[in-house]
């Protein structure tokens, strides 16, 4: 790929969203779209400035981000640990696999009423719901990563009689790391969806609550502001995971 092509692709990466916004603005101004339901980007930007200047935007974003981060850690850490065990131990696999097969297909948002019943409407219920969605994706990807490790690496480690903790830390975890990061990438979107969904009916703060309150008061621009912030939040978290992958998996770096 020559430099001209590379620069053109980078330019399109920036220009295409701008062109979409311009087209949206023109279509609304030409009254081809109903501004009551599809307000112009300029109107949304104006409400964004008002919401941000009040400080409420940052406060609600911070609350949602905290719920995502805490729930993610609660779900991901046990998911990685159990995934390593399931991937290497056939007895553990025989016990865990059927349970995962039963629970994983359940729509995670469908358990929200049960979670609220057990943990109440406080922060714990949001953490648990996010963790529930993240746990299975990380576990499944981690176990798959362990099973893809070349058998010779496992046999060599066992021949040197590595301690169990060293074996997991020095062999299984690095070998499964590409799949673990893939599971983390998939889990980010799920964590955001579940955190925002939980805020619709069981919160008085957060971006999900902002959307719900804006809907009940017919503040359409405010709904779009929250949606834009959620999308930007997902984008920034994806960039963070990409940076982690760049550092942790140097052999995957491309020019």
Order of alpha helices (4+ residues) and beta strands (2+ residues): alpha-alpha-alpha-alpha-alpha-alpha-alpha-alpha-alpha-alpha-alpha
